[in-house]
Amino acid sequence: MTTPLPTCGVARFLTLLDGPWATLIVRELLRGPQRFSELRDALPGISPHTLTSRLRRFEAHGIVTRTVHAEIPPRVVYELTPLGRELRTVLDAMAAWATAIPAPDPDPDPTP
């Protein structure tokens, strides 16, 4: 069972893509379908529990599909749905905004 989403669009977005890992998972899946281990390797520091949790939430809300291939061992592939791929424009806008921010002075002189 999934938790009801807020009616406010911004709150809904933040509920679905909470925390940095969620956005970074989408970034990786924008490159194309990937296996769990490929996603985990592309996101150093993410725990398997967090990755699984985010992928399940995305799947429940129609952002990601999970395909199990009948092989030995089974191969599971995650892929963005058309709805999930629409996040490209959001991530592109976030990246453009962030790169426009000037880098802070690494050693500001505290004396005038």
VEXPA-536359 format. One line per 5 residues: number of its first residue (from 0); their letters; for each residue y negated, x negated, z negated of N, C-alpha, C. Coordinates in steps of 0.1 Angstrom, whole numbers, plus 5000, padded with zeros to 4 digits. Example, Ala and Ser with C-alpha at 12.3 -4.5 7.8 and 13.67 -1.06 7.14 Angstrom:
BEGIN
0	as	5057,4868,4922,5045,4877,4922,5033,4868,4922; 5022,4872,4929,5011,4863,4929,5000,4871,4921
REM end
This chain:
BEGIN
0	mttpl	5012,4992,5000,5000,5000,5000,4988,4991,5000; 4978,4995,5008,4966,4987,5009,4955,4994,5001; 4945,4986,4996,4934,4991,4989,4924,4997,4999; 4918,5009,4995,4908,5015,5004,4897,5005,5006; 4891,5005,5018,4880,4996,5022,4867,5003,5019
5	ptcgv	4857,4995,5015,4844,5001,5013,4838,5007,5026; 4829,5016,5025,4823,5022,5036,4812,5014,5042; 4805,5006,5035,4795,4996,5040,4802,4986,5048; 4797,4984,5060,4803,4974,5070,4803,4960,5065; 4792,4955,5058,4792,4942,5053,4802,4940,5042
10	arflt	4802,4950,5033,4812,4950,5022,4826,4950,5027; 4828,4958,5037,4842,4959,5043,4846,4945,5049; 4836,4939,5056,4839,4926,5062,4843,4916,5051; 4835,4916,5041,4837,4906,5030,4850,4909,5022; 4854,4921,5022,4867,4925,5015,4878,4919,5024
15	lldgp	4877,4921,5037,4888,4916,5046,4889,4901,5047; 4877,4895,5048,4876,4881,5050,4870,4874,5038; 4876,4877,5026,4871,4871,5014,4875,4856,5013; 4866,4848,5008,4869,4834,5006,4870,4826,5019; 4868,4813,5018,4868,4804,5030,4881,4804,5037
20	watli	4892,4805,5031,4905,4804,5038,4907,4815,5048; 4902,4827,5045,4904,4838,5055,4897,4835,5068; 4885,4831,5067,4877,4828,5079,4883,4816,5087; 4888,4806,5079,4894,4794,5086,4907,4798,5092; 4915,4807,5087,4927,4811,5093,4924,4818,5106
25	vrell	4914,4827,5106,4910,4833,5119,4906,4823,5129; 4898,4813,5125,4894,4802,5134,4906,4796,5140; 4916,4793,5132,4928,4786,5138,4935,4796,5148; 4936,4808,5144,4943,4818,5153,4935,4821,5166; 4922,4818,5166,4915,4820,5178,4919,4810,5189
30	rgpqr	4926,4800,5185,4931,4790,5194,4944,4795,5201; 4950,4805,5196,4962,4811,5202,4972,4813,5191; 4984,4819,5195,4995,4823,5185,5000,4810,5178; 5003,4811,5166,5007,4800,5158,5018,4804,5148; 5026,4794,5145,5036,4796,5134,5030,4793,5121
35	fselr	5036,4798,5110,5031,4796,5097,5029,4781,5094; 5039,4773,5097,5038,4758,5095,5026,4752,5102; 5023,4757,5114,5012,4752,5122,4999,4755,5115; 4998,4767,5110,4986,4772,5103,4984,4764,5090; 4995,4762,5083,4994,4754,5070,4990,4740,5073
40	dalpg	4995,4734,5084,4992,4720,5087,4977,4719,5091; 4972,4729,5098,4958,4729,5103,4948,4731,5092; 4953,4736,5080,4944,4739,5069,4948,4731,5057; 4945,4718,5056,4949,4710,5045,4943,4716,5032; 4952,4717,5022,4948,4722,5009,4951,4737,5006
45	ispht	4954,4744,5017,4958,4759,5015,4972,4759,5009; 4974,4768,4999,4987,4770,4994,4995,4779,5002; 5008,4778,5003,5016,4788,5010,5014,4802,5006; 5012,4804,4992,5009,4817,4987,4996,4823,4993; 4986,4815,4993,4973,4820,4998,4974,4823,5013
50	ltsrl	4980,4815,5021,4982,4817,5035,4990,4830,5037; 5001,4831,5030,5009,4843,5032,5001,4856,5028; 4994,4855,5017,4986,4867,5012,4976,4871,5023; 4968,4861,5028,4958,4864,5038,4964,4870,5051; 4975,4864,5055,4982,4869,5068,4987,4883,5066
55	rrfea	4992,4886,5054,4997,4900,5051,4986,4910,5051; 4974,4906,5045,4963,4915,5045,4958,4917,5059; 4957,4907,5067,4953,4908,5081,4962,4917,5089; 4975,4915,5087,4985,4923,5094,4983,4938,5090; 4981,4941,5077,4980,4954,5072,4968,4962,5078
60	hgivt	4958,4954,5081,4945,4960,5086,4944,4958,5101; 4954,4954,5108,4954,4954,5123,4946,4942,5129; 4945,4931,5121,4937,4920,5126,4947,4909,5132; 4959,4909,5127,4970,4899,5131,4983,4907,5133; 4990,4902,5143,5004,4907,5145,5013,4895,5141
65	rtvha	5025,4899,5135,5035,4890,5131,5048,4893,5140; 5052,4883,5147,5064,4886,5156,5075,4876,5151; 5087,4882,5149,5098,4875,5145,5107,4874,5157; 5110,4861,5161,5119,4859,5172,5133,4857,5167; 5143,4864,5173,5157,4863,5168,5163,4850,5173
70	eippr	5160,4839,5165,5166,4826,5168,5171,4821,5155; 5178,4810,5156,5183,4803,5143,5178,4789,5143; 5169,4786,5133,5163,4795,5123,5153,4805,5130; 5151,4816,5123,5141,4826,5129,5127,4819,5131; 5121,4823,5142,5108,4818,5145,5098,4830,5143
75	vvyel	5088,4828,5134,5078,4838,5132,5065,4833,5137; 5058,4841,5145,5045,4837,5152,5035,4847,5148; 5023,4842,5145,5012,4850,5141,5001,4850,5152; 4995,4861,5155,4986,4862,5166,4975,4872,5163; 4963,4869,5167,4952,4879,5165,4954,4890,5175
80	tplgr	4951,4902,5170,4951,4914,5178,4938,4914,5186; 4936,4924,5195,4923,4925,5201,4911,4927,5191; 4914,4934,5181,4904,4936,5170,4901,4922,5163; 4912,4915,5160,4910,4902,5154,4903,4892,5163; 4905,4893,5176,4898,4884,5186,4883,4887,5187
85	elrtv	4879,4899,5183,4865,4902,5183,4858,4894,5173; 4865,4888,5163,4858,4880,5153,4853,4867,5159; 4857,4863,5171,4851,4851,5177,4836,4851,5177; 4830,4862,5181,4815,4863,5182,4809,4861,5168; 4816,4866,5158,4811,4865,5144,4812,4850,5140
90	ldama	4823,4843,5142,4825,4829,5138,4816,4820,5147; 4814,4823,5159,4805,4816,5168,4791,4817,5162; 4787,4829,5158,4773,4831,5152,4772,4823,5139; 4782,4823,5131,4782,4816,5118,4781,4801,5121; 4788,4796,5130,4788,4782,5133,4774,4778,5139
95	awata	4768,4786,5147,4755,4783,5153,4744,4783,5142; 4745,4793,5133,4736,4794,5122,4737,4781,5113; 4749,4778,5110,4751,4767,5100,4747,4753,5106; 4749,4751,5119,4746,4738,5125,4731,4737,5127; 4723,4748,5126,4709,4748,5127,4702,4744,5114
100	ipapd	4710,4744,5103,4704,4740,5090,4703,4725,5089; 4691,4719,5086,4690,4705,5086,4698,4699,5074; 4704,4687,5077,4711,4680,5066,4701,4676,5055; 4705,4677,5043,4696,4672,5032,4695,4657,5032; 4683,4653,5027,4681,4639,5027,4691,4633,5017
105	pdpdp	4699,4623,5021,4709,4618,5012,4704,4611,5000; 4692,4605,5000,4687,4597,4989,4672,4600,4988; 4668,4612,4983,4654,4614,4982,4648,4606,4971; 4636,4601,4974,4629,4592,4964,4622,4602,4954; 4626,4602,4941,4620,4611,4932,4606,4607,4928
110	tp	4601,4595,4931,4588,4592,4927,4579,4594,4939; 4567,4599,4937,4557,4601,4948,4551,4589,4953
REM end
